[in-house]
């Protein structure tokens, strides 16, 4: 059985990507959640990950770190990870890689915090550029390959890579073009995405650094998480 090591569902966008992909493709795995601690998590995460980061997949002694590395490892065994069409597959890999290595303003100014609704202080030129690129990229994929997913009729790795963006769009009230907005709603409606969100809202942990990042983004309008110490914490 594959063992997937992740961190808090409320915060860890990187963990969501392989978790969602495996759930959507019905790839069996055991989940191991290690909460973020204050400061460096190097020594804690190094127990299972050579980089001291999440996610990390362990499969019969094979250790695979980084969300892209995990995705490509899964693709060697499951043809559904990437689109079957060569053109769609090439586009999907490029789009996933772009998300993996870019969109820094979106990451930094809209940190993932599933439980919070935030009214942003403002949208600067760099964040506006990332939002415009999302509109362009998503609209291109949906139109070029016919939808309903970014690279065609089947959910694939490229959709998993952009899944954390759906939470960011919703939580920070980002405005997108109609096609992109519809795609966000479609992602958020997935049963595994709802399961992830439900678990995130019930997590009993708060990490000060991640909390501070969200508060710096703007005014907190709502916190949907269960209070710390709630008896319903991790049912």
N, C-alpha and C positions, 0 to 999 in steps of 0.2 A: 504493500500500500504506500502511496506517495504521502509524504509528510510536508505540509506547507506551514512555514513559520511566518507570522505576521505580527504587527503591532496594533495599537488601538484602532478600532474601526472608525471611531469618531474623527481621528486625525490622519490616518495613514493612507494617503492616496496611492502610494506605490504598492501597498499591500492589496488594495482593492483589485488592481488590474489582473494578476494571475488568479486570484480567488474567484472573481466573476467569470473569467474565461473558462475555468475548470467547471464551475457550476453550470454554465450555459451549455457546455459540451458534454455534460454528464461524465466527467473524468473523476473517478473516485479519489478522495484524499482525506487525510486526517488534518484538522486545523489545530495549530498551536499558537495561541495568542500570548505575547509577552508585552506587557504595558510599557510605554515610555516612562523612564524615570527623569528626574530633573537633571539637567546637565548632560554630560556624555553618556551614551548607552553602549559604548564600545565594548567594555568588559562583559556586559550582560548578553549582548547579541552575539558576541564572539563565541559563545558556547555552541552556537549552531551555524553561524554565518562567518565565512572567512573575512568579509569586509566589515563586520560589526554593524551591518545594516539589514533592513528587511525590504522586501520579502526574500526568503530563501527556501528552496525546494530540496528535499532529500528523498531520493528514490533508490531503494536497495543499495545504499552505500554511495550512490552518486550524488554529489552536492552541487547544486545549481543556484547561483546567486544572481541578483539583478532581474528586474521584471522582463527585460528583453531577452536575457539569456534563458529564463524559464520558458518564455513563449516559444522560442526557437527549439528548445529541448522537447517541449510538448508536441511541436509540429512534426518532429521526426517520427512520432508514434500515432498522431491523429491528423488525418488530412483536412479535418474541419477547422483547424486553427486559422488557416489563411484561405482566401477565396480560391476556388478551383481554376477560374480563368487566369491565364498568365498576365493579362493586362491589369485585371482587378487586383491580382496578388501583388504586382509590382507597385501599383498605386497605394495599396493598403500598407505595404511595408514602409514606403516613403512617408506616408502620413503618420504612422505609428512612431517611426524614428523621429519625425519632426516634433511630436508631442514629447517623446522621451528626452529630447535634448534642447527643447526650446520653450516658448511661452513663459519666459521668466517673470514678466510683469504680472501675468495672471497668477502664477504660483505665489509670488511674493506679496502681492497686494490683496489677494483673495485666498488666504490659506484655508485648507480644508478643515472644517469644523462642522460636522453634520448637524449638530444640535442647535446651532445658532442662526438666527435671522438678523442680518446686519444691513443697516442703511449706510452706504459708503460715504466717506468724507468727500469723495470726488473721483473722477476718472481722468487720469492724466494721459498725455500723448502716447506713452508706451503701452499702457493698458488698453487704450482705444485701438492701437495698432494690433494688439493680440486679439481683441474682440472682432475686428474687421477681418483678420486672417481666419478666425474660426468660421465666420459667416461664409467667406470665400471657399475655404477648404471643404466644409461640410456640404455646402450647396453644390459644389462640383461633384463630389462623390455620389450624392443622392441622385443628381441629374444624369451623370455619366453612366452609372451602373444600374439605374432603375429602382433603387431602394428595395425595401424600406430601410435597410441598413446601409452604412457608408459605402460598402463595396459590393452591394448586391442584395439578393433576397435572403441570405443567411447571415446571422450574427457571426462575427469573426474577431480576431485579435485586435484589429484597428478600432472596433467599437469598445472593446475592453479598455484600450489605452485612453480613450476619451471619456470613459464613464465617470471618473472623478470630476471632470469639468461640469457634468450635469449637476452634481451637488453644488459646485461653486456658483453656477448660474442661478440656481434656485435660491441658495442661501444669501447671496449678495445682491440679488435683484438685478442681474445684468440683462440688458436689453439686446436681443438678437433679431435677425431677420426671420420672417415667418417659417421658412424651411428649417433653419437651424433650431428655432424655438420648438417646432414640432418634434424634431429629433431628440431634443432634451427631454421632452415629456415622454417620449417613447422609451428612452433609457430608464427614466425614473419609475416607470410603470412595471418594469421587469420584476418578476417575483424574487429573484436573487438580490436585486437592488433594494427591494423593500425589506428583505430579510436582513441585509447588511445595515440599513438605516435603523431598523428596529433594535438590533443588537447594539448599535452605536449609541442610541438614545438611552439604553439601559445600562451602559457601562458605568461602574462606580468611581472611575478615576478622573482626575483633573491634573493636567501637567501644566505648570505655570508658564513655561515658555510658549507653548502652543496657544494657551488662553490669551496671553499678552498680544500675540500676533493678530488674533482676531479682533481684539479690542482696539488695536491701533488702526485697523482698517476703517472703522467708523462707529456709529452708534448701535449698540445692541438693542434690537427691537423685541426679541423673544429668545428664550432659552428653553427648548423643548425637552431637555434631558431630565431624567429623574434626579432628584437631589442627591448629593453625595451622602452615603450612609443609608439610603433607602433600603428597606428590607426586600424590595422587589428587584434589587440591583441586577443580578445575572441569573434570572430564572431559567 
